[in-house]
Amino acid sequence: MSSFSNDCATHTHSRAKSYWLGALAVMPLTIAVIPWGILAGSFALEVGLTGLQSQAMSAIIFAGSAQLVALGMIKAGVGLGSILITTLLITSRHVLYAMAMRQRISPLALKWRLALGFLLTDELFAIANHGQQHKFDPWFALGGGLTFYLGWNIATFIGIVAGQNIDNLGELGLDFAIAATFIAIVVPSVTKPSVLICVLVSLVLAVVCAVLEIQSGLLIATLTGMFAGYAYASITCESVHQSDQSDQSDQSDKPAASEESK
């Protein structure tokens, strides 16, 4: 009985450790997104939503860029259908995130899939899918996802309170947090030339399209950057070279492992 209780205690401690490691991993991104959340809360009041509606938007929708775009469209008097379609297009990248993590999450129980699916954001994907751990740990992902969710809603609440008491809050440059957050997410993922080319091409085209006031500039920059990165990887056989290098490293590790076993 004592050994069983010790095993349970050890297992619980391991879960708690993984949870707090996930919370710690996402903390820099949570701090970076605070100005963004404040802007979302104050902007919702400016559009005409009540404080409760503004908070519910962050609690239920939980999608920063989609919330800000939807609020702007509401302010402009755009119809519900157009708002829904635009929001769907903006958040469609989460389908790619889900597909990338499908093999790791699909074996989990339904409650885990629903919880992590709701909490899946750019930030959670960045810490849970890019080699933070050799094996996917749902408790690590849960800690990161819940921490970011709470941080976003607390920031929204601050924005609601500040929006009721501070005039011209939107003119303080808080929207720079949007760019800063995505920079913090993208930079660590630039680990090979094809990704660097994709980022640079997208960056240059986005700026050019913004200067020329091209409405679909972001979409053009994104698709062109992806094509440029894919084309470079195909021409240089980048993935083949990397797999060969990994095979060679595995082969070089085997004699050392065999010596240790002896």
C-alpha positions as CSV (number, residue, x, y, z in Angstrom):
1,M,0.0,0.0,0.0
2,S,2.8,2.4,0.9
3,S,4.6,1.7,-2.4
4,F,1.3,2.5,-4.3
5,S,0.8,5.8,-2.4
6,N,4.4,6.7,-3.1
7,D,3.9,6.0,-6.8
8,C,0.8,8.2,-6.8
9,A,2.6,11.0,-5.0
10,T,5.5,10.8,-7.5
11,H,3.1,10.8,-10.4
12,T,1.3,13.8,-9.0
13,H,4.5,15.7,-8.4
14,S,5.6,14.9,-12.0
15,R,2.3,16.3,-13.4
16,A,2.6,19.5,-11.2
17,K,6.2,20.0,-12.3
18,S,5.3,19.7,-16.0
19,Y,2.4,22.1,-15.5
20,W,4.5,24.8,-13.9
21,L,7.3,24.3,-16.5
22,G,4.7,25.0,-19.2
23,A,3.5,28.0,-17.3
24,L,7.0,29.3,-17.0
25,A,7.8,28.6,-20.7
26,V,4.9,30.7,-21.9
27,M,5.3,33.5,-19.3
28,P,7.5,35.8,-21.6
29,L,4.9,35.6,-24.3
30,T,2.1,36.3,-21.8
31,I,3.9,39.4,-20.6
32,A,4.5,40.6,-24.1
33,V,0.8,40.2,-25.0
34,I,-0.5,42.3,-22.1
35,P,-0.5,45.6,-24.0
36,W,-2.4,43.8,-26.8
37,G,-5.0,42.6,-24.3
38,I,-5.4,46.0,-22.8
39,L,-6.0,47.4,-26.3
40,A,-8.6,44.7,-27.0
41,G,-10.5,45.5,-23.8
42,S,-10.5,49.3,-24.3
43,F,-11.3,49.1,-28.0
44,A,-14.3,46.9,-27.2
45,L,-15.7,49.6,-25.0
46,E,-15.0,52.2,-27.7
47,V,-17.0,50.1,-30.2
48,G,-20.0,50.1,-27.9
49,L,-19.8,46.8,-26.0
50,T,-20.5,46.8,-22.3
51,G,-17.7,45.8,-19.8
52,L,-19.3,42.3,-19.4
53,Q,-19.6,41.8,-23.2
54,S,-16.0,42.9,-23.7
55,Q,-14.7,40.5,-21.0
56,A,-16.9,37.7,-22.4
57,M,-15.4,38.2,-25.9
58,S,-11.9,37.4,-24.6
59,A,-13.1,34.6,-22.4
60,I,-15.1,32.8,-25.1
61,I,-13.5,33.8,-28.4
62,F,-10.0,34.0,-27.1
63,A,-8.3,35.1,-30.3
64,G,-6.5,38.4,-30.2
65,S,-6.1,39.4,-33.8
66,A,-9.5,38.1,-34.7
67,Q,-11.1,40.1,-31.8
68,L,-9.5,43.3,-32.9
69,V,-10.4,42.9,-36.5
70,A,-14.0,41.9,-35.6
71,L,-14.3,44.9,-33.3
72,G,-13.0,47.2,-36.1
73,M,-15.6,45.7,-38.5
74,I,-18.4,46.2,-35.9
75,K,-17.4,49.8,-35.5
76,A,-17.5,50.2,-39.3
77,G,-21.0,48.8,-39.4
78,V,-20.0,45.6,-41.4
79,G,-22.6,42.8,-41.5
80,L,-22.4,39.7,-39.3
81,G,-21.7,37.4,-42.3
82,S,-18.6,39.3,-43.4
83,I,-17.4,39.4,-39.8
84,L,-17.7,35.7,-39.5
85,I,-16.0,34.9,-42.8
86,T,-13.1,37.3,-42.0
87,T,-12.7,35.8,-38.5
88,L,-12.7,32.3,-40.0
89,L,-9.9,33.3,-42.5
90,I,-7.8,34.9,-39.8
91,T,-8.0,32.0,-37.4
92,S,-7.6,29.3,-40.1
93,R,-3.9,29.0,-39.3
94,H,-5.0,27.2,-36.2
95,V,-6.1,24.3,-38.4
96,L,-2.5,24.0,-39.5
97,Y,-1.4,24.1,-35.9
98,A,-3.8,21.3,-35.1
99,M,-2.7,19.2,-38.1
100,A,0.9,19.6,-37.0
101,M,0.1,18.4,-33.5
102,R,-2.5,15.8,-34.4
103,Q,-0.3,12.8,-34.0
104,R,0.7,13.9,-30.5
105,I,-2.8,14.9,-29.3
106,S,-5.1,12.4,-31.0
107,P,-4.2,9.5,-28.7
108,L,-5.3,11.6,-25.7
109,A,-8.8,11.4,-24.1
110,L,-11.6,13.5,-25.5
111,K,-11.4,15.9,-22.5
112,W,-7.7,16.6,-23.2
113,R,-8.4,17.1,-26.9
114,L,-11.2,19.6,-26.2
115,A,-9.2,21.5,-23.6
116,L,-6.0,21.8,-25.6
117,G,-8.0,22.6,-28.7
118,F,-9.6,25.5,-27.1
119,L,-6.3,26.7,-25.6
120,L,-4.3,26.3,-28.8
121,T,-2.9,29.7,-29.8
122,D,0.2,30.9,-31.6
123,E,2.0,31.1,-28.3
124,L,1.0,27.6,-27.1
125,F,2.0,26.1,-30.4
126,A,5.4,27.9,-30.1
127,I,6.3,26.3,-26.8
128,A,4.6,22.9,-27.2
129,N,5.5,21.9,-30.7
130,H,9.0,23.2,-31.3
131,G,11.2,20.9,-29.3
132,Q,10.8,22.2,-25.8
133,Q,10.5,18.5,-24.8
134,H,11.4,15.3,-26.6
135,K,8.0,13.8,-25.8
136,F,4.8,15.7,-25.9
137,D,3.5,16.3,-22.4
138,P,-0.2,17.3,-22.1
139,W,0.3,18.7,-18.6
140,F,3.1,21.0,-20.0
141,A,0.8,22.2,-22.7
142,L,-2.1,22.7,-20.2
143,G,0.1,24.8,-18.0
144,G,1.2,27.0,-20.9
145,G,-2.3,27.3,-22.4
146,L,-4.1,28.1,-19.1
147,T,-1.4,30.6,-18.1
148,F,-1.7,32.4,-21.4
149,Y,-5.5,32.3,-21.2
150,L,-5.6,33.8,-17.7
151,G,-3.0,36.5,-18.8
152,W,-5.0,37.5,-21.8
153,N,-8.2,37.8,-19.8
154,I,-6.5,39.7,-17.0
155,A,-5.1,42.1,-19.6
156,T,-8.5,42.5,-21.1
157,F,-10.0,43.4,-17.7
158,I,-7.2,46.0,-17.2
159,G,-8.1,47.4,-20.6
160,I,-11.8,47.6,-19.7
161,V,-11.1,49.4,-16.5
162,A,-8.5,51.7,-18.1
163,G,-10.7,52.4,-21.1
164,Q,-13.4,53.7,-18.7
165,N,-10.9,56.0,-16.9
166,I,-8.2,57.0,-19.4
167,D,-9.0,58.9,-22.6
168,N,-7.3,58.1,-25.9
169,L,-5.9,54.9,-24.7
170,G,-5.5,53.6,-28.2
171,E,-3.1,56.3,-29.1
172,L,-0.4,55.1,-26.6
173,G,1.1,52.7,-29.2
174,L,-0.2,49.6,-27.5
175,D,-0.8,48.0,-30.9
176,F,3.0,47.5,-31.3
177,A,2.6,44.6,-28.9
178,I,0.9,42.7,-31.8
179,A,4.1,42.9,-33.9
180,A,6.4,42.3,-30.9
181,T,4.5,39.1,-29.9
182,F,4.8,37.6,-33.4
183,I,8.4,38.6,-33.7
184,A,9.1,36.7,-30.4
185,I,7.3,33.6,-31.8
186,V,8.9,33.7,-35.3
187,V,12.5,34.4,-34.5
188,P,13.2,31.2,-32.5
189,S,11.8,29.1,-35.4
190,V,14.2,30.4,-37.9
191,T,16.6,27.5,-37.7
192,K,17.3,26.7,-41.4
193,P,17.8,28.8,-44.6
194,S,14.4,28.0,-46.2
195,V,12.6,29.4,-43.1
196,L,14.8,32.5,-43.2
197,I,14.1,33.1,-46.8
198,C,10.3,32.6,-46.1
199,V,10.5,35.2,-43.3
200,L,12.5,37.8,-45.3
201,V,10.4,37.5,-48.4
202,S,7.2,37.8,-46.4
203,L,8.6,40.8,-44.5
204,V,9.7,42.7,-47.5
205,L,6.5,42.1,-49.4
206,A,4.4,43.0,-46.4
207,V,6.1,46.4,-46.1
208,V,6.0,47.1,-49.9
209,C,2.3,46.2,-50.0
210,A,1.6,48.4,-47.0
211,V,3.4,51.4,-48.6
212,L,1.5,50.8,-51.9
213,E,-1.8,50.4,-49.9
214,I,-2.6,47.0,-51.4
215,Q,-5.6,45.6,-49.6
216,S,-4.5,41.9,-49.9
217,G,-0.9,42.7,-49.1
218,L,-0.7,40.4,-46.1
219,L,-2.1,37.4,-48.0
220,I,0.2,38.1,-50.9
221,A,3.3,38.4,-48.6
222,T,2.4,35.2,-46.8
223,L,1.8,33.0,-49.8
224,T,4.8,34.4,-51.7
225,G,7.1,33.8,-48.7
226,M,5.9,30.2,-48.3
227,F,6.5,29.5,-52.0
228,A,10.0,31.1,-51.8
229,G,10.9,29.0,-48.8
230,Y,9.5,25.8,-50.4
231,A,11.3,26.5,-53.7
232,Y,14.6,27.0,-51.9
233,A,14.2,23.8,-49.9
234,S,13.3,21.9,-53.1
235,I,16.2,23.2,-55.2
236,T,18.8,22.7,-52.5
237,C,17.3,19.4,-51.2
238,E,17.5,20.9,-47.8
239,S,15.4,18.2,-46.0
240,V,17.4,15.4,-47.6
241,H,20.7,16.9,-46.4
242,Q,19.3,17.4,-42.9
243,S,18.1,13.8,-42.7
244,D,21.5,12.5,-43.9
245,Q,23.2,14.6,-41.2
246,S,20.8,13.2,-38.6
247,D,21.5,9.7,-39.7
248,Q,25.2,10.3,-39.5
249,S,24.9,11.7,-36.0
250,D,22.8,8.6,-35.0
251,Q,25.5,6.3,-36.4
252,S,28.2,8.1,-34.5
253,D,26.3,7.9,-31.3
254,K,25.8,4.1,-31.6
255,P,29.5,3.1,-30.8
256,A,29.5,5.3,-27.8
257,A,26.2,3.8,-26.6
258,S,27.6,0.2,-27.2
259,E,30.7,1.1,-25.2
260,E,28.6,2.3,-22.3
261,S,26.5,-0.8,-22.4
262,K,29.7,-2.9,-22.1
